[in-house]
Amino acid sequence: MSGSANQHAMVGVTPKRRYVWAEILLIFAVFFLQGAWPAPDVNEPYYLGRAIHYWNPRWAAGDFFLETADTHKVFYFAFGWLSLWLSPLALAWTGRLLTWGLMAWAWRRLSFALVPRRWVSILTAALFGCMMEHCHAAGEWVIGGVEAKGFAYVLVFLGLEALVRSRWNRAWLLFGGAAVFHVLVGGWSAVAAGLAWLGLGKDRPALRAMWPGLLGGLLLSLPGLIPSLALTWGIDPQTVSRANEIYVFERLGHHLNPFQFRVGLKLRFVALALFWLLLCLRAPADPAGRRLRGFVAGAIALALAGAAISLLQFCERSLAAGILRFYWFRLADVAVPLGVAFAAVALIERQLPDRPFMGKLWLGIALAVAVVHVGGYAIRRTRPTPPRADKWTVYSDWRDICDRIAGSKEIPPQARFLTPKSSQTFKWYTGRAEVVTWKDIPQDAGSIVAWWNRLQEIHATGSTDPEFRWHESLTELGAERLRQLGVKYGAGYLLTDAEPRLVDLDRLDANDSYAVYRLQPIPSEQERAR
């Protein structure tokens, strides 16, 4: 091989460091544009709230949800300590930038392992983000706010890179590491990788050659696995069964039960999966591509198994709930868009030299999809919008009343509130505790049942009609009932709609949309001295 040809080959396989960092930076920009919603995003008050409380129990002390069992302790321990110096808003943005940066680095490694060409990783990242956004079935996401699974997916991408390079021991260790942060993300990835290994036939490595990685991955996963298993330890079977049904059918059916998925989302996901299969048939893969396709097929097999299990709800509802609670559809929501992104690029790579017109046509389509997707988000980011976690509020008035509570000298930091059912950011803005909200479902079986009972007692109307199942406002309960609930749950204060006014309660503050009331009378000096 001549010197110039050798130099060209080396450029194609081992790009210079500046190109590597340029690609990572551009992938980061893609993820930033897609995920940079105003903080807090939908799940950030949930997960970051727990992380803050883990390191500072005085923050929202006495909050029912925050004081239930932790399941992502490694995430809270590894990241939550920053809350000792950062505000919740700064904590969210620090975590986002860290997550997207690590994810961009891991994605570039995976992409280059499959398609060793400069700049291709940016295209695959944009295609992946687009299809994740529009073609998921069960509501899974990767690029967004801060929570444990963001760090878990960084390790999953690195594990997939090891898998496609046939470094199986490293892959098992990385999937085990992902399970430390999020046991289901890492665990299901390991299962899908195992199915991919089975599908390789005579090309798969011997099981005895992988035992160090398998054992090491299992040991690594224990800090994430044990707290998850402990959620039902020592709890009677009836409570566990009831908790499972609440979790799967009442609260999280849009993630767990395919009969509750939106029809449009299911159809789009199925269409994308069929498109992936068509791409695989059109572009035979090299060994690395076959290993990735085996992983995607494994994720689809898990989703199909979950769909079959869901049929049990019509004859064994409790059994179905006990199995469906493990998120059988989560990995397929990620793996199919990932598989399509890489299979599409593989098809383009195959057709460009042999059928230049078709190759350029497919490349043009892929680039157009990527540009429209990323460009659409770039335009969105120029328009001020409220945080998605506040979508159920009159945002400016909600922020105003929460800020007043946070700065009030009349309302102590240890105060506990009755708040609207759809409240997601009350603790985030005020640092005060709540009795119960719809979003803040605990994870352990006993607390799930207690959470549901609180919701029923405080917010439910008793109607069997789904449209009228919940009170629109706590004001509908009346002053006397609200006082009783305050006594029962140790809540001294109420945040609710400004109208109609509750004339029999002491109104402390209000704006056009919301009002703050005192539920319990101020104790006298003699009572405080007792």
FENLINQUI-V109096 format. One record per residue. RES is the residue in one small letter. BURIAL is I if it has 9 or more other ideal C-beta (glycine too) atoms within 8 Angstrom, else O. Layout:
RES_BURIAL + RES_BURIAL
This chain:
m_O + s_O + g_O + s_O + a_O + n_I + q_O + h_O + a_I + m_O + v_I + g_O + v_O + t_O + p_O + k_O + r_O + r_O + y_I + v_I + w_O + a_O + e_I + i_I + l_I + l_I + i_I + f_I + a_O + v_I + f_I + f_I + l_I + q_I + g_I + a_O + w_I + p_O + a_I + p_I + d_I + v_I + n_I + e_I + p_I + y_I + y_I + l_I + g_I + r_I + a_I + i_I + h_I + y_I + w_I + n_I + p_O + r_O + w_O + a_I + a_I + g_I + d_I + f_I + f_I + l_I + e_O + t_I + a_I + d_O + t_I + h_I + k_I + v_I + f_I + y_I + f_I + a_O + f_I + g_I + w_O + l_I + s_I + l_O + w_O + l_I + s_O + p_I + l_O + a_O + l_I + a_I + w_I + t_I + g_I + r_I + l_O + l_O + t_I + w_I + g_I + l_I + m_I + a_I + w_I + a_I + w_I + r_I + r_I + l_I + s_I + f_I + a_I + l_I + v_I + p_O + r_O + r_O + w_O + v_I + s_I + i_I + l_I + t_I + a_I + a_I + l_I + f_I + g_I + c_I + m_I + m_I + e_I + h_O + c_I + h_I + a_I + a_I + g_I + e_I + w_O + v_I + i_I + g_I + g_I + v_I + e_I + a_I + k_I + g_I + f_I + a_I + y_I + v_I + l_I + v_I + f_I + l_I + g_I + l_I + e_I + a_I + l_I + v_I + r_O + s_I + r_O + w_I + n_I + r_I + a_I + w_I + l_I + l_I + f_I + g_I + g_I + a_I + a_I + v_I + f_I + h_I + v_I + l_I + v_I + g_I + g_I + w_I + s_I + a_I + v_I + a_I + a_I + g_I + l_I + a_I + w_I + l_O + g_I + l_I + g_O + k_O + d_O + r_O + p_O + a_O + l_O + r_O + a_O + m_I + w_O + p_O + g_I + l_I + l_O + g_I + g_I + l_I + l_O + l_I + s_I + l_O + p_I + g_I + l_I + i_O + p_I + s_I + l_O + a_I + l_I + t_O + w_O + g_O + i_I + d_O + p_O + q_O + t_I + v_I + s_I + r_I + a_I + n_I + e_I + i_I + y_I + v_I + f_I + e_O + r_O + l_O + g_I + h_I + h_I + l_I + n_I + p_I + f_O + q_O + f_I + r_O + v_O + g_O + l_I + k_I + l_O + r_I + f_I + v_I + a_I + l_I + a_I + l_O + f_I + w_I + l_O + l_O + l_I + c_I + l_O + r_O + a_I + p_O + a_I + d_O + p_O + a_I + g_I + r_I + r_I + l_I + r_I + g_I + f_I + v_I + a_I + g_I + a_I + i_I + a_I + l_I + a_I + l_O + a_I + g_I + a_I + a_O + i_I + s_I + l_O + l_I + q_I + f_O + c_O + e_O + r_I + s_I + l_O + a_I + a_I + g_I + i_I + l_I + r_I + f_O + y_I + w_I + f_I + r_I + l_I + a_I + d_I + v_I + a_I + v_I + p_I + l_I + g_I + v_I + a_I + f_I + a_I + a_I + v_I + a_I + l_I + i_I + e_I + r_I + q_I + l_I + p_O + d_O + r_O + p_I + f_O + m_O + g_I + k_I + l_O + w_I + l_I + g_O + i_O + a_I + l_I + a_O + v_I + a_I + v_I + v_O + h_I + v_I + g_O + g_O + y_I + a_I + i_O + r_O + r_O + t_O + r_O + p_O + t_O + p_O + p_I + r_I + a_I + d_I + k_O + w_O + t_I + v_O + y_I + s_O + d_I + w_I + r_I + d_I + i_I + c_I + d_I + r_I + i_I + a_I + g_O + s_I + k_O + e_O + i_I + p_O + p_O + q_O + a_I + r_I + f_I + l_I + t_I + p_I + k_I + s_I + s_I + q_I + t_I + f_I + k_I + w_I + y_I + t_I + g_O + r_I + a_I + e_I + v_I + v_I + t_I + w_I + k_I + d_I + i_I + p_I + q_I + d_I + a_I + g_I + s_I + i_I + v_I + a_I + w_I + w_I + n_O + r_I + l_I + q_O + e_O + i_I + h_I + a_I + t_O + g_O + s_O + t_O + d_O + p_O + e_O + f_O + r_I + w_O + h_I + e_O + s_O + l_I + t_I + e_O + l_I + g_O + a_I + e_O + r_O + l_I + r_I + q_O + l_I + g_I + v_O + k_O + y_I + g_O + a_I + g_I + y_I + l_I + l_I + t_I + d_I + a_I + e_O + p_O + r_O + l_I + v_O + d_O + l_I + d_O + r_I + l_I + d_I + a_O + n_I + d_O + s_I + y_I + a_I + v_I + y_I + r_I + l_I + q_O + p_O + i_O + p_O + s_O + e_O + q_O + e_O + r_O + a_O + r_O
